[in-house]
Amino acid sequence: MAEQATISPLKNFFAGGFGGVCLVLAGHPLDTIKVRLQTQPLALPGQVPEYAGTFDCLKKTVTHEGVKGLYKGMAAPVLGVTPMFAVCFFGYGLGKKLQQRHPNDSLTYGQIFKAGMLSGIFTSAIMAPGERVKCLLQIQAGGNKKRFAGPLDCIRQLYKEGGLRSIYKGTALTLMRDVPASGMYFMSYEGLKNLLTPEGSSASDLSVLRVLFAGGMAGIFNWAVAIPPDVLKSRFQTAPEGKYPGGFRDVLREVLREDGLFSLYKGFNAVMLRAFPANAACFLGFEVAMKMLNWLFPTL
């Protein structure tokens, strides 16, 4: 059984937003590497791919664009994380409440998983356009000729080319990624917190190191589920208009035909290297902010 905490939507908004900012700051460089690996074109016969792997991509990015190249596209997720993580944690709390018969009922891990899935549905509407802009900016190499000057210019050009439909391109794949992955995310975090809680103690009193470990591992479990649809999403969102008229099915067929099944795990090393510290930072930021808010506003 998983421990049930009282949900305050307002506190979750601020604590979740702060946790999201912590996640982006800690994880964006490796997210840039992940997207570049996932979207690099297939090498022609006799040629080597642009990036041989995670560390080669990291080295070339820093060499040609400096450290700031690793933070390309970060403005979009930073601007989106406060409402996104607020909605994420609010949706998770709502999912738990909807499954309770009484306010103090504990939930099974299956119920926690369902509540996490609901949070994934809630966040996709915010996540999809931010992901679209982020991915397009991340694949821009250094140099003078750039298609987009920044996030706002990217949004402006996408809207001019195809309206809101272009901005929200990839929403279905974002849902396919985030709904099951969010369920795994919260279920694994709650499970690990309970597992790490000494007998007779409360999960809310875990040490910083244990919170970091539970949050980091939750990120690992989340991305173990999310990587295949994320590969398809990155390709689809960065492709020229009209390349995949059949949607994600066309992307899947192309990926499997050109690179095989294992290509659905492109960027695996970058994702996993990022997942632990980024999500450890996220949950620690959330827990610290929540404790502070509970101390400042105990009755809110």
N, C-alpha and C positions, 0 to 999 in steps of 0.2 A: 504493500500500500504506500502511496506517495503522500507526503505531508502537504496539507492545504493551507495556504496563507491567505489572509484577508486582502482583498484586492481594492486598491484606491486608484481609479482611472487617472486622476490628476497626478498622483505620485508616480504612477507607472509611466505617464507621458514624459516627465522630466528625467526620471531615472533611466528609462529605456533610451531616450534621446542621448543622454550622456554616455551610456554604454555603447551606443552606435557610433558616436564620435570617436571613442576610444578604439573601437574595432577598425574604423577606416584608417586612422592614423597609424595603427600598428600593422595593418595588413595590406594597404594599397600597393606598395611596391611589388610584392609578389603577385598581386592580382593583375598588375600590368604585364608581368612576365607570362602569367597563365593565359591571358587573352591573346598575346602575341604568338605564343606557341600554338594555340587552338586555331588561329585564323591565318597562319602562314600558308602560302600556296604550296601545292604539291610540287616537289622538285622534278624537273624533267630528267629523262634518262641521261646518265653520265654527269649530271650536276648534283651538287650537294645542297641540302636544304639551307635556307637562310639562317636558321638556328639549329644547332646540333642537339640542344637540350636546355634544361633550366639554367644551368650555370653559364653556358655559352650565351644564351639570350641576355642574362644579367650583365655579363661582361661587355657584350657589344652595345647594349643600351647605355650603360654608364660611360663607355669609351666615346661613343658618338654623340651622346646627348647630355652627359653629365648626370649627377644624382637626380636632378629635377626631372629627368626623363622618366624616372620610375614613378613619379607622382602625377603624370599626365592624366587628365580626366578626373582628378580627385575632387574638384569643386562640385561636380554633379552629385556624387554620393554623399559628400559632406552636407550639401544643402538638403538632401533628401533623408538623411539618417534620423533627424529628430522626429519628424512626423512618421517616418516609416517604422522606426523601432517603438515609438509610442503606440502606433496602431498594432504593431506586432505583439507587444506585451499586453495591450488592452484586449486584442483578439484572443490571445491565449487565456487570459483571465476570464473573459466572457465564455469561452469554450468550457472552462472548468465549472463555472457557475451554472451553466445550462445543464450540466450533467449531475449536479447536486440535488438531492431531495431536501437536505437541510444545510444551513450555512456552514456548519462545522464538519460536514462529511469529508472523509478522506477519499481519494480517488485511486483507482487501479492504474497501472501503467498503460493499459489499453486506453483508458479514458484520457490520460495525460497525452497520449499519442494523438487522439482525435482532437483534443483542444489545440495542440500544436498545429495540426493540419488546418484548422479554422484560421489560425493566425497567418498561415501561408496564403490563404485566400484573401484575407484582408490586406496584406502587404503588396500583393502582386500589382494592383492598380497603381501604386506609387512606384514600385520597383521597376516595372517594365520600361517606362520612358527614360528613367535614370540610367538603367543598364544599357539601353540603346545609345544614349549620348556618350556614356563612359567608354563603351567598347569602340565606338567610332573614333573618339579622341585618342584612345590608347594605341590604336594600330597606326597612327600617324608617325612616321619616322621623322628624325630631325632634318632640318633643311629649310630653305626659303619658301618652297611651294607646299603650302598646306591648304587642305580643303576647308578646314574650320579654324577660326581664330580662337575659339573657346566654347564653353558650354552654351551660352546664349546665342552665339552665332550658329552653332550646330542646330539648336532648336529652331531658330529662324529659318535656316535653309531647308530643314526637313519639312517644316510646315508649308513653306512655299512650294516644295516639290510634290508633297502628297497629303497635306493637311494633317489632322490628328491621327489618321490611320498610319501615316508614316512614322510619327513620333511614337505610337504605341505598337509598332511592328515587333513581333516576338512575344506578345502577351501570353498566348497559349502555351508557348514553351516555357515562359517564366512560371506559369501556374504548374506545369508538369514537373518543373524543377523544385519549386518552393513548397508545394503542398505536402508531399511525402517527406521531404527533407526537413521541414519545420517540425513535423510530428516526431521524427527521430531526434531532432535537436533538443527539444524540450524534454522528451521522455528520457533520453540518455543523461541530460543534466540533472534532472530530479532524481533519477536512479542512482547516479554516482554520488550526489550529495547525501542521499540517505545511506548509501554504502559506506561513505567516509565519516559519517557522524558516529562518534563514540556512544555506546549504550548509556542511556540516561541523559544524553545531551540533546540539544535542538539543532536541526540543520541550519537554522538562521545564525548560529554562533560558530560556524566553521572558521578555521584559520584562513588567512589570506592564501597560503600555499595550497590548501585543499580546494578553495574556491577556484583558484587559477587552474588546478589540475582538472577539476570537474568541468569547468568552462572550456578549457582547451580540448579535452576529449570529446565534449559535446560537438565542438566544431569539426573534429575528425569524423565522427559518426554522421554528422549532417552532410559533409561533402562526399563521403563514401556513397551516399544515396544520390547526391545532386550532380556529380560530375558528368555522367552521360548526357542528360538533358541540357546541362550547361554548355557542353561542347556544341551541341546542335543549335542552341540559342545564340551563342557567340557568332557562329558561322552565318546564321540566318539574319541576325541583326546588322551585320557588317557587309552583307552581300549587296551588290547593285540591285536596284529595283527591277523586278521581273525575272530575276535569275531562278527563283524557286516558285513557279506558279502554283505548284501543288502543296506549298507550305512545308511543314517540318518533315513530311514524308519524303519529299524530294531531297531535303538535306540529308536525311538518314540514308537514303539509297546511295547518294553520292559518296558520303563518308565511308560506308561499308564497301562500296565498289572500288574506291580509290585506295583506301588505307586499311580496310579490314576492321574487325570487331574491336581490336585493342585501341584503335584510333579514338574510340569513344572515351578513352581515359587520357587523351592528350592533355598535357599540363598537370598531370597527377602529382608530380614531385613539387611543382610550384604551389599547387593547391594545398597539399598537406603541410608543406613548410609554413605556409601562411595560416592555415586553419587553426593550429594550436595557439600560437601567440595572439592572433587577432581575436579569437573568441574567448580566450582566457582574459584578455584585456576588456572585452565587452561585458562579460558577466561580472568581473571584478568591479568595473565601473558602475554597473547596474546595482550591485549589492551595496557598494559604498554610498552611492547616491541615495538609495532607498533608506539606508540606516540614517543618513543625515536628514532626510526629509521626515522620517519618523521621529527623530529627535526634535527637529524644529517645529513640526506640526503634528503632534501625536493624535489629535482628534480629526484631522482632515480626511 
